[in-house]
């Protein structure tokens, strides 16, 4: 299933309410690209994030023909550095328009000084090492709790939680990890049971 990386393109004409909404929407560790101008600095201060200044985002009186593509390349370079991090671009209205014409032709500004763009990305990769370790831990805990609750209760709860997380794009990789962990736990438990049957008294 395709997921999207959020790119917030913010004009220097954005007021405090718009900036506050962007700040509230940003995820942890967002990258803020800004033009090295006083107007952009005021917007960045409202975001409360450490900015990365780029002279290419500075306003120009006579833009080159390929300026929009160069702006797009700068933004995508920072976006690709971490596909699971939000990116904010702060620039003057003319620069914002040029950027959006290439970055998102169907999302030209018009409804306000903030435009949110979604760049397609794949799902967050699952850490197989952690999933396997979690599965072994789940099998051990299930075995320890066997005298108290049925052996299937804890794995079933994990599967239910995983099913819920699979419906949430930002948590889908956790749900996948939990499903893998449950499968590992089942295999580990079966091997333990088979070993104890073959060598009574060893488990």
Secondary structure, 3 states (H helix, E strand, C coil): CCEEEEEEEEECCCCHHHHHHHHHHCCCCCEEEECCCHHHHHHHHHHCCCEEECHHHCCCCCCCCCHHHHHHHHHHHHHHHCCCCCEEEEECHHHHHHHHHHHCCCCCCCCCCEEEEEEEECCCCCCHHHHHHHHHHHHHHHHHCCCCCCHHHHHHHHHHHHHHHHCCHHHHHHHHHHHHHHHHHHHHHHHHHHHHHHCCCCC
